[in-house]
Amino acid sequence: RRRLAPLNEDNGRFLLLAALIAAYLSAGATVFSALESPSEAAAQLRWNRTLHNFSRIFNISLPELRAFLRSYEAAMAAGIRVDALRPRWDFPGAFYFVGTVVSTIGFGMTTPATVAGKLFLIIYGLFGCAGTILFFNLFLERIISLLAFIMRACYERQLQRSGLLPPNFRRGSAVSGVGSLVGWKPSVYHVMLILGIFAITLSCCASAMYTAVEGWNYVDSLYYCFVTFSTIGFGDLVSNQKATYQHQGLYRFGNFMFILLGVCCIYSLFNVISIVIKQILNWVLKKFECRCCPKCHKSSTRLSRRNAITPGARLRRHNVAMDADGQYDSDTEGRRLSGEMISMRELTASNKVSLAILQKQLSETANGYPRNVCINTRQNGFSAGVGALAIMNNRLAETSDSR
């Protein structure tokens, strides 16, 4: 009878993250319920009192008054307001709407009312959201490359000042292959700090503009910037909705640029923070690894000491000592003392994979596209992650050790 496979690292990290997200959601719901529930109850009480007083003073029955208020709510949902507002479906308004759709902000202040518009939105959003996510990933790749270039230049200058590099050092020379620059990558924490400072600066500048133009207080402007840049998009505060503004064209351009840069920057920052969260999960898993099973812990300690190769095990290092427990003359020579068996077929297959990775790395380097390919890459196409996670794993330092 086959035994169930033990919980591997990826599944353990996934379950741990799911448990932490559930706890995080529960804690957030508790805090927001405690903060907002009394205010909601007080507002509902004031509204009921106002409704009854209005009905008594103007001699209007409550059912008629509620029917009128329902019609007013329907008019608000359709975009009709008491004060004059800008047209919702002229070209600038429609462009603002499709921008909030493809960026997944979705304020909700403008929605298609016709059946044809709703059906077109489904098809339009499918390709638009996919293309925008691709744009965000490409922006992430380039901003990380730019930060890596700047940080590497600063690192080289620091080494030159300390005397570890010659003063006439040039990138790409033979000297670049020695010393502390071999395999150097920017720190994920430094990148997170730089992106965080840039996001805060951008939000503060945008909040100052919204405070001056829209008339909001500064806290509401900061709240709007975070909700918009993070693509949450509640819609309780929406910019550029008045009929006219002073220097309207300049304000629309500034509003568009702030939202574009803010969404791209916050998206990049979120991905860097997700890498840090993943490292914390890996650290927690290592702390709790096999503590619930002393027998498993003892077995894993013995295997790690013997440097044994087991069927299906991932190659952690490229310089594994093959003769740590003695030489084997053929693949038919029995088991080791610990019970594991090495197969020459699997060893040959793993060597072919490593050779293919090295050939790919040499080919890309010869064509001018060097990549930092790790020898211990897993034997599937999704080993380095997909999308933004793969970009961060390939370009930042701490992620390669956690794989």
N, C-alpha and C positions, 0 to 999 in steps of 0.2 A: 504494500500500500504506500503510495507516494505521500511524502510529507509536504505540508505547505511550505513554500519558500519564506524565509524570514523577511521581515520588513526592511527594505533597503533604505539607503540614505535619502533618496529623492522622495519616496513615499512618506518617510518619517518627517521630512521637512515640510511636505505638503500638509500632512495632518496636523503638525504643530502649528503651522501658519493659520490653518482653518480654525483651530481652537482659539488661537490668539485673536483672530479677527472677530470671532463670535463673542469673546469676552470684551473686546474693544467696543463692539456695537452695543452690547448690553450696558457697559459703563457709560457710553455716550448717551444712550436712551435714558438712563437713570438721571444723569446730570441735566439734560435738556428738559426732561419732564419736571424735575424739581425747580428749574429756573423759569420755565415758560408757562407751566400749568396754572399757577396762581394768577398771572397776568391775563391769561385767556379766560379764566372763570370770571375775573373782575370785569373784563371788557364785555363778556356776554351778559352779565348782570346789568351793566350800564345801558347796553343796547336794548334790552327788554324794557327797562324803565323808560327810556326815551321813546320807544315804540308805543307803549301804552299811554304816555303823556300826550304824544302827538295825536293818537286816535281819540283821546278824550277831549282835547282842546278844539280840534277841527271837526269833531263829530264825524269821523270816518271809521267804518267798521274795520276790525283787524284783518279779516279775509281779503277785503278789497285793497287794503294797504300792503299786505304781503304779496298779492298778485302784481301790484305796481312795482314793488321792489324786485320781484323775479324778472320782470321785463327789463328793469334797469341793469340787473346782473347779466342778462343775455346781451344787452347793448355793450356793456363793458367787455365781455368776452369777444365781441365782434370788433372791438377797437374804437368804439364811440365813447368820447369823453365830453364832459361839460365844457372844459376849456379847449381852445383851439389847439390841435395837435398836427404834426406833419402828416401827410398822406402815407398810409402804410404800404400801399402796393404800387407806388410809382417806382421808377427804376432804382433810385437810391435806396428807397425802403425795401424793395425786393432784393437788392444786392446785399443789404444788411441782413435780411432774413436768411438768404442762402449761405451767407458766411457763418451765421450761428448754427445752421444745420450741419454743414460739413465739418465744422470744428467741434461738434457735439455739445456746444454751449446750451442751445435750446432755451432761450429766455421764456418763450411762451406768450409774449405779448402780441405776436403775429402768428396766426395759424391759417392754413388754407381752409376755406369754407365750402368749396365745390368738390364734388366727387372726383372730377378729372384732376384737380389740383392735389388731392390726397393720394391718388394713385401715382401721379407723376412724382410726388415727393418720395414714395417708397423706392422707385427706381433711381431717382436722382441721388437720394441719400446713400444708397448702397454703394455706388461707385465713388461718390464725392467723399464720404467718410473714409473709405479705403485709401483713396489717393491722398487725403489730408494726413492720415496716420503715417503713410509712407513719407510724406514731406517732413513730418515731425521727426521721424527716425533719421532721415538724411540731415536735417538740421542738427540733431543730437550728434551724429557722427562728425560733422564738421566743427561744431563748437568744441567737442572733446579733442579733435585733432589740433585746433588752434590753441587750446589751453595746454595741450601736451607740448606743442612746439615752444610756447613761451616759457613753460616751466622747465623744459629741458635746457633752453638757452640760459635761464637763471641758474640751473644746476651746474652747467658747464662753467659759467663764470665764477660760481662759488668754489668749484674744484680748482680753477686756475688761481684764484686768490689764495687758496690753501696750499698751493704748490703740488697738487696731485696730478695736474695736467700741465703740459708745456704752454708757454705764452702764445706760441704760434700755432696752437691747435686749430684745426679746421675740420668741420664735420665731413665725414666721408673719407678721411685720410686713413692711413694704416694705423695711426695711433688710436683711432676711435674703437678699435676692436679689443683694447686692453683696458684694464683698470676698472673703475667703478661704473662706467657707462655700459658695460655689457648687460644686455637684458633689462635696461632701466625703463621703468614705466611710471607715469604720474600716479600719485597717491589718490585713491578714491575720496579720502577725507579732505584733501586739499581742493580737489575739484568740487566737492560738495560745498565747501566753504566759499569758493569763488562764485559759484552759481547762486548760492544763497544771498551773498552780498549784492550781486547784480539784480536778483529778483526783488530784494527789498528796496534797492535804489530806484528801480523801475516803477515799483508800486507807489513809492512815496512821490515821485514826480507825476505819475498819472493821477494820484489822489489830489495833488495840488491843482492840477488842471480841472478836474471834475468839481472840486470845491469852488473854484473861481467861476466856472461857466455854468454848472448845473445848480449851484446854490445849496449843495449838500454840506453837512458838516464833515470834518476831516475823518472821523471814525466811520461814518457811513461810506465815504469814498474809499477808504481802505478795505472795508467789508465788500464793497462792489468789485474792487480790483481782485481780491482773492477769489470771490465767487465766479467771476468772469474768467480770469486767467487759468483757474483750475478746471474750467469747463463744467462746473456744477450748474450755474445758470438758473438760479431760483426765479428771477424775473420780478422780484419785488422792487428792485432798483434797476432801471434801464437808462442808459445814456442816449443822447441824441434823439430825443423824442418830442421836443418842443417844436412849434411851428417855425420859429425863426430864432437865429442866434446872431450875436455880433461876431463878425468874421466867420461866417458859417462854413465856408469852404475849407478854411484853415483848420477849424475845429474838427470837421469830419475826417480830414486827412490825419490829424493828430490822434483822434480817437481810433481810427483804423490801425495805425502803426503801433500804438500802445497795446491794443488788444492782440495784434499779431505777434509782437515781440514778447508780450507777457505770457501768452499761451505757449509759445515755443520754449521760453525760458523755464516756466513752471513745469512743463512736460519733461524737460531734461533734468530738472532738479528732482522731480518725483522718481525718475528712473535711477538716479544716483542714490537716493534714499532707499529705494527698494534693494539695491545691492548691499547697502549697510545692514538693512533688516535681514537679508539672506545670510550675511556673515554672522549676525547675532544668533540666528536659528542654527547655523552650523556649530557655533560655539556651545549652544545649549544641548544639541544632540550629542556632541562629543563628551559633554559633562555627564550626561545620563546614559551613555552608550553601554549597554550590557550590564548595568548595575543591578538590574532586576534578575539577572540570571548569572550566578557565580560560575557555573559550569561553562557557559558560553564565554564569559570574561576570561576564564582560565585558558580555554582553548584558543581564543583569539590572541592572548598574550604569547602562548607557545608558538603559534604560527608566525606571528610577527618576528619572534626571535629567530626562528629557523629560516626565514626568507623563502618559504615554500611557495611554489606556483601551483595553484589549483585550477581545475577546469572551469572556465567561464569567469575567472577572477579578472578584475581590471588591472592593467599594468600601471602601477603608481609611479614607477621610475624606469628610465630607459637603461639604467645600469644595474639591473637586478643580478645578484650573484647566483649564477646557475649551478655552481658546484659547491654550495654551502654545506650540503649533506652528503657529498660524494658523487661520483660520476655514474651514469647509467650507460650501459653498452647498447641497449635497444629499448624500444618502447614496450616490449613484452616483459621487461623485468619489473616484477610485482609492485607492491605498494611500499610506501615509506612507513616508518614506525608510527607516525601520527595518523595514518589511514588515508592520506591523499595520494593521488596518482598523477603523474605528468604524462601527457600525450604528445608525442612528437608531431602529430598532425596539427594539434592546436598551437604548438610552439611555432611551427612553420607558417601557419596562417597569421599569427600575430606578428611575426617578422615581416611577412609580406605587407601587412597593413602599415607597419612602421616605415618600411622602404618606400611605399607609395606616398606617405606623408612627406618624407624627406625629398622625394623627387618633385612633388608638387611645390614644396617650399623653394627648392633650387630653381624650378622653372619660373615661378613668380618673381624671384629675385633677379633672374637673368633678364626678364622682360620689364624690369623697372617697377614691379609691384611687390615689394618685400612684405611678407606677413610673418608675424610671430606665431609660428605653429608649434604647439606643444606636442611632445612625443607621446605623452600619455593620453591622447585624445581617444575618446570612446569610439567604438566601431559602428556608430550609427550617425545619421545625418543631422540629428538634433542635439548632439553632445554639447555644443557650445551655447545652446539656447537659441531662441528665435527672436528676431526683431531687435528691440532696444536692449534686451538682456545680452544678446550675442555681441552687440557693439560694445557694451560696457565690459564684458569679459575679455574681449580682445585688446582693449586699449587701456585698461586700468590695472594697477599692480596687484592689489589684494585679492582680486577675484580669481586669479590663476591658481593660487594656493588652495583655495577652497574647493576646487573641482576635484 
